[in-house]
């Protein structure tokens, strides 16, 4: 019973994590619903033969032309799995999520199966000789034998609130949707060939997709990510466009009744509108660049598929917010693979060149298209096009593989990127400083308690950093989330006021946020990100980027003295302390100096050993925290730090 209570509690917190948020985030634009009603969709939607742009399986000349010089690679990737042994995902693998919080023990064999099946399908489509068919059939059959296509970490949303699949309830999550979409394309291309072997194969495949995706989607309005019953305060994140894209694909490929198809497509439009409504007008992705590909990026895939299926009659690519959402990924790129990584995003994540190029082309953003080519790093051929079970992106990548070289590679050159609604600010100077900071509130999607934090890159090298997030476990999305150090304000570039950190919750937020472009200043009051018990009346932080340095100034007022204030800074390089108020940071041949008032602060350096591979793969074995502790407690005061090249 104790274990059941733990999982039930996780379920409640999981939902609260995605539901509780600042109501001001929502703007009921309903852009898609304004374009068409259900009845209008009936005349807009084209038949599969009209809108699908990929060759039929039997069209060998068509596939040769479509795959071009990528044909051999697709075939070779498939050949690696001709003798693949399909992995069993055991019941205990699902149960391990309840036992220890471990997700990967279930996800790894599941993912390996999906990767194998996708490579076999792409190889068969490219070659067309039936050589991969037996293994494709084995993969289809094996997949259909599974009780669920949902990850163990996502199954506690079942009514049972357990991580073992409940056969009485169908859940649509990210992976079940991905597989439904991928297998719908598999059925579309190969059902005639499968029937030649045994009609039961294609029939079972289609039935599985219908039972797991089509029927439950139309029967239910209560999947949290659908947001169909939106109420102020709900969160709508990357799950929404990601799942709706997959559902839309399944219906477009499998639903034969035009009236039912129109109803289903319209329902996905209603749901996807909630995501677009939720995103602020400036288009910033509060989940960070790592999630952009499955937030705004999946919204693009959805919109492109809808555009294709209606032959362009239903399109919102001309809407400013859609373009803003796209260009965020290019603006958040620092250089040399480094990105601005607020929230759970990783600091290393350039982006998908094909996706970015296609999105840029759709919204007429030359900057996105040039950035996409830049990500290829001077290559003259792009071959890394396999997106595993994401069939649509793989096929679109093949089509984009040569087009992407039609534009000149470059980064966006703007000195400033200001997102007034999301309160993100990026500034650059002529000395190769890239500064990024945020206001916001402490219940954003994939939230960290980080109101007012900043990152600084010099010559594209991360100097003052956001560590990111470790490997996801059950604890990551539970009431234990803020026991994880990477989530806490103490491990961001922020003050600990009167010995207290920032608090989680939508009410803990910035105020009086200002960006002064003329003076390269970004400022805000972060007092409201702390509890009343902190005793803080005002804590105004100002960042000023000059041509030679970054100046950080804190001006504060307290109504009580409880513990000495501390200012924390997270660094990649090991800090070297001098006696005269100078800290030197050296990394990869670069030197950065930080000046502070040694009469005001006592400085301590804390190494943080990174045992989690998700963090160590980015930063190596350790990072560092500088702890500046005020030598004197005062109700009012000012602190100042200056960062410059060595």
C-alpha positions in Angstrom: 0.0 0.0 0.0 2.9 2.4 0.7 4.2 2.0 -2.8 0.8 2.7 -4.3 0.6 5.9 -2.2 4.0 7.0 -3.5 3.0 6.5 -7.1 -0.4 8.1 -6.6 1.4 11.1 -5.0 3.8 11.2 -8.0 0.7 11.3 -10.3 -0.7 14.3 -8.5 2.5 16.2 -8.5 3.1 15.2 -12.1 -0.2 16.8 -13.1 0.4 19.9 -10.9 3.8 20.3 -12.5 2.1 20.7 -15.9 -1.1 22.4 -14.8 -0.2 25.1 -12.2 1.1 28.3 -13.9 0.7 32.0 -14.2 -2.6 32.6 -15.9 -1.3 35.7 -17.8 0.7 33.3 -20.1 -2.5 32.6 -22.1 -3.8 34.6 -25.0 -6.9 33.0 -26.8 -5.8 33.7 -30.4 -7.3 30.4 -31.7 -5.5 31.0 -35.0 -6.3 27.6 -36.5 -10.0 27.5 -35.5 -10.4 30.9 -37.2 -9.2 29.4 -40.4 -11.9 26.7 -40.8 -14.9 25.0 -39.3 -15.5 21.3 -39.4 -17.7 21.7 -42.4 -15.2 23.8 -44.2 -12.5 21.2 -43.5 -14.6 18.7 -45.4 -13.9 20.6 -48.7 -10.4 21.5 -47.8 -8.9 18.1 -47.0 -7.3 16.4 -50.0 -7.2 12.6 -50.6 -3.9 10.8 -49.7 -3.0 10.4 -53.3 -3.3 14.2 -53.8 -1.3 15.4 -50.9 1.3 12.8 -50.0 4.5 13.8 -51.8 6.5 10.6 -51.3 6.6 8.0 -54.1 4.6 4.8 -53.8 6.5 1.8 -52.6 6.4 0.2 -56.1 7.7 3.4 -57.8 11.4 2.5 -57.9 12.4 5.4 -60.2 10.6 7.7 -57.8 12.4 6.5 -54.8 15.8 6.5 -56.6 15.2 10.1 -57.4 13.9 11.0 -54.0 16.7 9.4 -52.0 19.4 10.4 -54.4 22.9 10.0 -53.0 21.4 9.1 -49.6 20.1 5.8 -50.9 23.2 3.8 -50.1 23.5 5.1 -46.6 19.8 4.3 -45.8 20.3 0.8 -47.1 23.5 0.3 -45.1 21.9 1.5 -41.9 19.1 -1.1 -42.5 21.6 -3.9 -43.2 23.0 -3.4 -39.7 19.7 -4.7 -38.3 19.0 -7.6 -40.7 19.9 -10.0 -37.8 18.7 -7.8 -35.0 17.3 -9.6 -32.0 14.1 -7.9 -30.8 14.3 -6.9 -27.1 11.7 -7.8 -24.6 10.6 -5.0 -22.3 9.9 -6.9 -19.1 7.2 -6.2 -16.5 9.9 -5.6 -14.0 11.4 -2.9 -16.3 8.1 -1.0 -16.0 7.9 -1.6 -12.3 11.5 -0.3 -11.7 10.2 3.2 -12.2 8.1 2.7 -9.1 10.9 0.9 -7.2 13.8 3.2 -7.8 12.7 6.0 -10.1 14.8 4.5 -13.0 13.3 5.2 -16.4 16.1 4.0 -18.7 15.8 0.3 -17.8 12.5 0.3 -19.7 13.3 3.0 -22.3 16.6 1.6 -23.6 15.4 -1.8 -25.0 12.2 -0.1 -26.2 14.2 2.6 -28.0 16.6 0.0 -29.5 13.6 -1.8 -31.0 12.2 1.4 -32.5 15.6 2.4 -33.9 16.0 -1.0 -35.6 12.5 -1.0 -37.1 12.8 2.5 -38.5 16.2 1.8 -40.1 14.7 -1.4 -41.7 11.7 0.5 -43.1 13.9 3.3 -44.6 16.2 0.7 -46.1 13.3 -1.2 -47.7 11.7 2.0 -49.1 15.1 3.0 -50.6 15.9 -0.5 -52.0 12.5 -2.0 -52.7 13.6 -5.6 -53.2 11.9 -7.1 -50.2 15.2 -7.9 -48.5 14.2 -6.2 -45.3 10.6 -7.3 -45.2 10.9 -10.3 -42.9 12.6 -8.2 -40.2 10.1 -5.4 -40.7 7.3 -8.0 -40.1 9.1 -9.3 -37.0 9.3 -5.7 -35.7 5.7 -4.9 -36.5 4.5 -8.1 -34.8 6.7 -7.6 -31.8 5.5 -4.0 -31.4 1.9 -5.0 -31.6 2.5 -7.7 -29.0 3.4 -5.0 -26.4 0.7 -4.1 -23.9 1.5 -0.4 -24.4 3.7 1.9 -26.4 3.8 4.4 -23.5 6.9 5.0 -21.4 6.9 3.7 -17.8 7.5 7.3 -16.6 4.3 8.4 -18.3 2.0 5.6 -17.2 1.2 6.9 -13.7 -1.4 9.2 -15.4 -3.5 6.0 -15.8 -6.4 5.7 -13.4 -4.5 3.0 -11.7 -1.7 5.5 -11.1 0.9 2.7 -11.6 3.8 2.3 -14.0 2.7 -1.1 -15.2 0.4 -0.9 -18.3 -3.3 -1.2 -17.5 -5.0 -3.1 -20.3 -8.3 -1.4 -19.4 -7.0 2.1 -20.4 -5.3 3.6 -23.4 -2.9 6.4 -22.8 -1.4 8.6 -25.6 2.0 10.0 -24.7 5.0 11.1 -26.7 6.3 7.6 -27.6 2.9 6.0 -28.2 2.1 8.9 -30.5 5.5 8.6 -32.3 5.0 4.9 -32.9 1.4 5.4 -34.0 2.6 8.0 -36.5 5.5 5.9 -37.7 3.5 2.7 -38.0 0.8 4.5 -39.9 3.3 5.4 -42.6 4.5 1.8 -42.4 1.0 0.6 -43.1 0.5 3.2 -45.8 3.5 2.1 -47.8 3.6 -1.6 -47.2 0.1 -2.9 -46.5 -0.1 -4.5 -50.0 3.3 -6.2 -49.6 2.4 -7.4 -46.1 -0.9 -8.8 -47.4 1.1 -11.0 -49.9 2.8 -12.6 -46.9 -0.3 -12.8 -44.7 -3.3 -10.4 -44.5 -3.3 -10.7 -40.7 -0.1 -8.5 -40.4 -1.4 -5.3 -42.0 -4.8 -5.8 -40.5 -3.4 -6.2 -37.0 -1.1 -3.2 -37.5 -4.0 -1.0 -38.5 -6.2 -2.3 -35.7 -3.5 -1.5 -33.1 -3.1 2.1 -34.3 -6.9 2.6 -34.3 -7.3 1.1 -30.8 -4.3 2.9 -29.3 -4.5 6.3 -31.0 -7.6 7.0 -33.1 -10.3 5.7 -30.8 -9.1 7.1 -27.5 -8.2 10.5 -29.0 -11.8 11.0 -30.1 -13.3 9.5 -27.0 -11.3 11.5 -24.5 -10.9 15.2 -23.8 -9.0 14.7 -20.6 -5.5 13.9 -21.7 -3.7 16.7 -19.8 -1.7 17.7 -22.9 -4.8 18.2 -25.1 -5.7 21.3 -23.0 -9.2 21.1 -24.5 -10.7 22.0 -21.2 -8.3 24.9 -20.7 -8.7 26.9 -17.5 -6.6 29.9 -16.5 -3.5 28.6 -14.8 -2.9 25.5 -16.9 0.4 24.8 -18.6 0.6 23.8 -22.2 4.1 22.7 -23.2 5.8 20.6 -25.9 3.7 17.6 -25.3 0.8 19.3 -27.0 2.1 19.9 -30.6 4.2 16.8 -30.4 1.2 14.5 -29.6 -1.2 16.4 -31.9 1.2 16.1 -34.8 1.3 12.3 -34.3 -2.4 12.0 -33.9 -3.0 14.1 -37.0 -0.7 11.8 -39.0 -2.5 8.7 -37.9 -5.9 10.1 -38.9 -4.8 11.5 -42.2 -3.3 8.1 -43.2 -5.9 5.7 -41.7 -9.3 7.4 -41.4 -11.3 6.6 -44.6 -14.6 8.4 -43.7 -14.3 12.1 -44.8 -16.7 13.3 -42.1 -15.0 11.5 -39.3 -11.6 12.7 -40.6 -12.8 16.3 -40.6 -14.0 16.0 -37.0 -10.7 14.5 -35.9 -8.5 17.1 -37.7 -10.6 19.9 -36.2 -10.2 18.4 -32.8 -6.4 18.5 -33.2 -6.7 22.1 -34.4 -8.6 23.0 -31.2 -6.0 21.3 -29.1 -2.9 22.8 -30.9 -4.5 26.2 -30.7 -4.1 25.9 -27.0 -0.3 25.6 -27.3 -0.1 28.6 -29.6 -2.4 30.5 -27.2 -0.1 29.6 -24.3 3.1 30.8 -25.9 3.7 34.5 -25.4 3.6 36.8 -28.4 7.4 37.3 -28.4 7.7 33.6 -29.3 10.4 32.6 -26.8 10.5 28.9 -25.8 10.6 29.0 -22.0 11.6 25.3 -22.0 14.9 26.2 -23.7 16.6 25.3 -27.0 16.8 21.6 -26.2 13.0 21.4 -26.2 12.5 23.8 -29.1 12.6 21.0 -31.6 9.6 19.3 -29.9 7.8 22.5 -28.9 7.8 25.1 -31.7 9.5 22.5 -34.0 6.7 20.0 -33.6 4.2 22.8 -34.0 5.9 23.5 -37.4 5.6 19.8 -38.3 2.0 19.9 -37.4 1.3 23.1 -39.4 3.2 21.8 -42.4 1.3 18.5 -42.4 -2.0 20.4 -42.2 -0.8 22.7 -45.0 0.1 19.7 -47.1 -3.2 17.8 -46.4 -5.2 20.9 -47.4 -3.0 21.8 -50.4 -2.1 25.1 -48.6 -5.7 26.1 -48.0 -5.2 26.0 -44.2 -2.1 27.8 -43.2 -1.0 30.2 -40.5 2.7 30.5 -41.5 2.2 34.2 -42.1 1.3 34.9 -38.4 4.0 36.9 -36.6 4.0 34.7 -33.5 4.8 31.6 -35.6 7.8 33.4 -37.1 8.9 34.6 -33.7 8.7 31.1 -32.3 10.9 29.8 -35.1 13.6 32.5 -34.9 14.1 31.9 -31.2 16.3 28.9 -31.9 18.6 30.9 -34.1 18.8 33.8 -31.6 19.6 31.5 -28.7 22.7 30.0 -30.4 26.0 31.3 -29.0 28.5 29.5 -31.2 30.6 26.4 -31.4 27.6 24.3 -30.4 26.8 26.3 -27.2 23.3 27.7 -26.6 21.5 29.7 -24.0 20.1 27.0 -21.7 17.6 28.2 -19.2 15.3 25.6 -17.5 16.0 21.9 -18.2 17.7 22.6 -21.5 21.3 21.5 -22.1 24.0 24.1 -22.8 25.1 22.0 -25.8 22.3 21.7 -28.4 22.7 23.4 -31.8 19.5 22.2 -33.3 18.2 20.1 -36.3 19.5 21.8 -39.5 16.7 20.4 -41.7 13.9 21.3 -39.4 15.2 24.8 -38.9 15.7 25.3 -42.7 12.2 24.1 -43.5 10.6 26.2 -40.7 12.6 29.2 -41.9 11.5 28.7 -45.5 7.8 28.4 -44.4 7.8 31.6 -42.4 10.2 33.5 -44.9 13.0 33.8 -42.4 16.3 34.1 -44.3 18.1 34.1 -40.9 16.8 30.7 -40.0 17.7 29.2 -43.3 21.2 30.6 -43.2 21.6 29.4 -39.6 20.5 25.9 -40.6 23.4 25.7 -43.1 25.8 27.2 -40.6 25.0 24.3 -38.2 26.4 21.9 -40.8 29.8 23.4 -40.1 31.1 23.8 -43.6 30.0 20.4 -44.9 29.2 20.1 -48.6 26.9 17.1 -48.0 24.4 16.4 -45.2 23.9 12.7 -44.5 22.8 12.7 -40.8 19.2 12.7 -41.8 17.8 9.6 -39.9 15.3 10.7 -37.2 14.5 7.1 -36.1 10.8 6.7 -35.5 10.0 10.2 -36.7 9.2 9.2 -40.2 8.0 12.6 -41.3 11.2 14.4 -40.3 13.4 11.7 -41.9 11.6 12.0 -45.2 11.6 15.8 -45.1 15.3 15.7 -44.2 15.9 13.7 -47.3 14.1 16.3 -49.4 16.0 19.1 -47.6 19.4 17.5 -47.8 20.5 19.4 -50.9 18.2 22.5 -50.6 19.9 23.5 -47.4 23.1 24.4 -49.3 21.2 26.9 -51.5 21.7 29.6 -48.9 24.9 31.1 -47.5 25.7 29.9 -43.9 25.7 32.5 -41.2 24.7 33.4 -37.7 22.2 36.1 -36.9 24.0 39.3 -36.4 21.7 41.2 -34.1 23.3 42.8 -31.1 20.2 42.4 -29.0 17.4 39.9 -28.7 14.7 41.1 -26.3 11.7 39.0 -25.4 9.5 41.4 -23.4 6.7 39.0 -22.6 8.8 36.0 -21.6 11.5 38.4 -20.1 14.5 36.9 -21.8 17.3 39.3 -22.8 20.4 38.5 -24.9 23.1 41.1 -25.6 26.4 41.0 -27.5 29.3 43.5 -27.8 32.1 43.9 -30.3 34.5 42.1 -27.9 32.7 38.7 -28.4 30.7 38.8 -25.2 27.4 37.0 -25.4 25.2 37.8 -22.3 21.9 36.1 -21.6 19.5 36.7 -18.6 15.9 36.1 -17.6 13.2 37.4 -15.4 10.0 35.4 -15.5 8.6 33.3 -12.7 9.3 30.1 -10.9 6.7 27.8 -12.4 7.7 27.9 -16.1 7.7 24.7 -18.1 10.7 22.5 -17.0 11.2 25.2 -14.4 14.3 26.0 -12.4 14.1 28.5 -9.5 16.2 31.0 -11.5 14.5 34.4 -11.7 17.2 37.0 -12.5 20.0 34.6 -13.3 22.4 35.1 -16.2 24.9 33.2 -18.4 28.0 34.7 -20.0 30.0 33.4 -23.0 33.2 35.0 -24.1 34.6 34.1 -27.5 31.7 31.5 -27.5 33.2 29.9 -24.4 30.8 29.4 -21.5 32.3 31.2 -18.5 29.4 31.9 -16.1 26.9 29.0 -16.6 23.6 27.4 -16.1 24.5 23.7 -15.3 21.4 22.4 -16.9 19.7 19.2 -15.7 20.8 15.6 -14.9 19.3 12.4 -16.1 15.5 12.3 -15.7 14.2 10.0 -12.9 10.9 9.8 -11.1 12.2 12.5 -8.7 12.7 15.0 -11.5 8.9 15.5 -11.9 7.7 15.0 -8.4 7.5 16.9 -5.1 11.2 16.1 -4.7 12.2 18.1 -7.8 13.6 21.0 -5.8 15.8 18.8 -3.7 17.8 18.3 -6.9 20.7 20.9 -6.8 20.4 21.9 -10.4 16.9 23.1 -9.8 17.7 25.4 -6.9 18.5 29.1 -7.1 21.5 28.5 -4.9 23.1 26.8 -7.9 22.4 29.6 -10.3 24.0 33.0 -10.6 21.8 34.6 -7.9 21.8 35.8 -4.4 20.8 33.9 -1.3 19.1 36.6 0.7 19.2 36.4 4.5 20.3 32.8 4.1 17.2 31.8 2.0 16.9 30.7 -1.6 14.1 31.5 -4.1 10.9 29.5 -3.9 9.0 27.4 -6.4 5.6 28.8 -7.5 4.0 31.1 -10.0 3.7 33.9 -7.5 7.5 34.0 -7.1 8.5 36.2 -10.0 10.3 39.3 -11.2 8.9 42.8 -11.3 9.8 46.1 -12.9 11.7 44.3 -15.7 13.4 46.8 -18.1 15.7 46.6 -21.1 17.5 49.7 -22.1 18.9 49.1 -25.5 20.6 52.4 -25.8 22.7 51.8 -22.7 22.9 47.9 -23.0 21.2 47.5 -19.6 18.9 44.8 -18.3 17.4 45.2 -14.9 14.6 43.9 -12.6 13.5 43.5 -9.1 13.8 39.9 -8.0 12.5 40.4 -4.4 9.2 38.7 -5.2 11.0 35.5 -6.2 11.7 35.0 -2.5 9.3 34.3 0.4 8.2 37.0 2.8 10.1 35.2 5.5 13.3 36.2 3.6 12.7 39.7 4.9 13.5 41.3 1.5 11.8 44.5 0.5 13.6 45.1 -2.7 16.4 43.5 -4.6 17.2 45.3 -7.8 19.7 43.6 -10.1 21.1 45.4 -13.1 23.3 44.0 -15.8 25.3 46.4 -18.0 27.2 45.2 -21.0 30.0 47.6 -22.0 32.4 47.1 -24.9 35.0 45.7 -22.4 33.1 44.2 -19.5 29.9 43.0 -17.9 28.9 44.9 -14.8 26.5 43.3 -12.3 25.0 45.5 -9.6 22.7 44.6 -6.8 20.9 47.3 -4.8 18.8 45.9 -1.9 16.6 46.7 1.1 15.7 44.3 3.9 13.4 44.6 6.8 15.3 42.1 9.0 18.8 40.7 9.4 18.8 36.9 9.8 21.9 35.6 8.0 24.7 37.1 5.9 23.7 37.6 2.3 25.5 35.4 -0.2 26.0 35.9 -4.0 26.5 32.7 -6.0 28.2 32.3 -9.3 28.5 29.1 -11.3 31.5 28.7 -13.5 33.0 26.1 -15.8 36.6 27.1 -15.2 38.2 26.7 -11.8 38.3 30.1 -10.1 41.7 31.3 -8.9 41.5 33.9 -6.0 43.8 36.8 -5.5 44.0 38.9 -2.4 43.1 42.2 -4.0 39.5 41.4 -5.1 40.4 39.6 -8.3 39.2 36.2 -9.4 40.8 34.6 -12.5 39.1 32.0 -14.7 41.1 30.1 -17.2 39.7 27.5 -19.7 40.7 26.2 -23.0 43.3 29.0 -23.5 41.0 31.8 -22.5 41.3 34.0 -19.4 38.5 36.0 -17.8 38.8 38.3 -14.8 36.2 39.0 -12.2 36.7 42.0 -9.9 34.8 42.5 -6.6 35.2 44.5 -3.4 37.3 42.2 -1.1 36.4 44.4 1.9 32.7 43.5 1.4 32.9 39.8 0.7 34.6 36.7 1.8 35.0 34.3 -1.1 34.8 30.5 -1.0 35.2 28.2 -4.0 33.2 25.0 -4.1 33.9 22.3 -6.7 30.9 20.3 -7.8 31.7 16.8 -9.0 29.5 15.7 -11.9 28.7 12.0 -11.6 25.6 12.2 -13.8 26.5 11.6 -17.4 23.9 14.0 -18.8 25.9 16.8 -17.0 29.4 15.4 -17.4 28.9 14.9 -21.2 28.6 18.7 -21.4 30.9 20.0 -18.7 33.3 17.2 -17.9 34.1 15.9 -14.4 33.3 19.1 -12.4 32.1 22.7 -12.4 32.5 25.3 -9.6 30.4 27.5 -7.4 31.8 30.8 -6.1 30.1 31.8 -2.8 30.6 35.5 -1.9 29.5 35.9 1.7 28.8 39.5 2.9 31.2 40.3 5.8 28.7 42.8 7.3 24.9 42.6 7.6 23.0 45.7 6.6 19.4 46.5 5.9 20.4 48.4 2.8 23.3 48.1 0.5 24.9 47.8 -2.9 27.1 45.0 -4.4 29.1 45.3 -7.6 31.0 42.8 -9.7 32.8 43.4 -13.0 33.8 40.7 -15.5 36.3 41.3 -18.3 38.7 39.5 -20.5 42.1 38.7 -19.0 
